[in-house]
Amino acid sequence: MVRQQSELIGFWIAWHQAGGFHALEMAGWNRATIYRKLRLFRTEFGNHPDEHDFDWLKLNLSKCWTGELLDALGADRAATSKARKK
């Protein structure tokens, strides 16, 4: 029970961090896996990941997404800088 719940909480985090079904799929998740996890999540927690909140766990998605964006921009700037030096 604890193992399954922890895996589903991880799925809930991934769902929100990625931005939902399509984003998980674009990140390489298999459609069947996503559907299976959704079914298990609904069975275990009673509703869809979009509708569910854990009162003991809060996600700071804007910080997460901003950090990823800044990292990506930094990598792009570094590559551009190296290309200009050549």
C-alpha positions in Angstrom: 0.0 0.0 0.0 2.7 2.5 0.9 4.7 1.7 -2.2 1.8 2.1 -4.5 0.7 5.4 -2.8 4.3 6.8 -3.1 4.5 5.9 -6.8 1.1 7.5 -7.4 2.2 10.6 -5.5 5.2 10.7 -7.7 2.9 10.5 -10.7 0.8 13.3 -9.3 4.0 15.5 -9.0 5.1 14.5 -12.5 1.7 15.2 -13.9 1.7 18.8 -12.5 5.3 19.4 -13.2 5.1 18.4 -16.8 1.7 20.0 -17.4 -0.6 17.1 -17.9 -1.2 14.2 -20.3 0.2 15.6 -23.5 3.3 17.0 -21.8 4.1 13.6 -20.2 3.6 11.9 -23.5 5.9 14.4 -25.2 8.5 13.7 -22.4 8.5 10.1 -23.4 5.9 8.5 -21.2 4.0 5.7 -22.9 0.3 6.5 -23.4 -0.7 3.2 -21.9 1.4 3.9 -18.8 -0.2 7.3 -18.4 -3.7 5.8 -18.7 -2.8 3.0 -16.2 -1.5 5.5 -13.7 -4.6 7.7 -14.1 -6.8 4.7 -13.4 -4.8 3.7 -10.4 -4.7 7.3 -9.1 -8.5 7.6 -9.3 -8.9 4.2 -7.6 -6.5 5.1 -4.8 -7.3 8.8 -4.2 -10.9 9.1 -5.6 -10.3 11.7 -8.3 -8.2 12.9 -11.2 -4.7 14.4 -10.5 -6.0 17.8 -11.8 -8.7 17.7 -9.1 -6.7 16.3 -6.3 -4.7 18.2 -3.7 -2.7 16.8 -0.9 -3.1 19.1 2.1 0.3 18.2 3.3 2.1 18.7 0.0 2.3 22.0 -2.0 4.0 22.4 -5.4 5.6 25.6 -6.4 5.2 25.1 -10.1 6.0 28.6 -11.1 9.4 28.3 -9.4 10.0 24.9 -11.0 9.0 26.1 -14.5 10.9 29.3 -14.1 14.0 27.4 -13.0 13.8 25.1 -16.0 13.3 28.0 -18.4 16.3 29.9 -16.9 18.4 26.7 -17.2 17.4 26.3 -20.8 18.1 29.9 -21.6 21.5 29.7 -19.9 22.4 26.6 -21.9 21.3 28.4 -25.1 23.3 31.5 -24.2 26.4 29.4 -23.5 26.1 27.6 -26.8 25.6 30.9 -28.7 28.6 32.4 -26.9 30.8 29.4 -27.8 29.6 29.6 -31.5 30.4 33.3 -31.7 34.0 32.7 -30.4 34.8 30.2 -33.2 
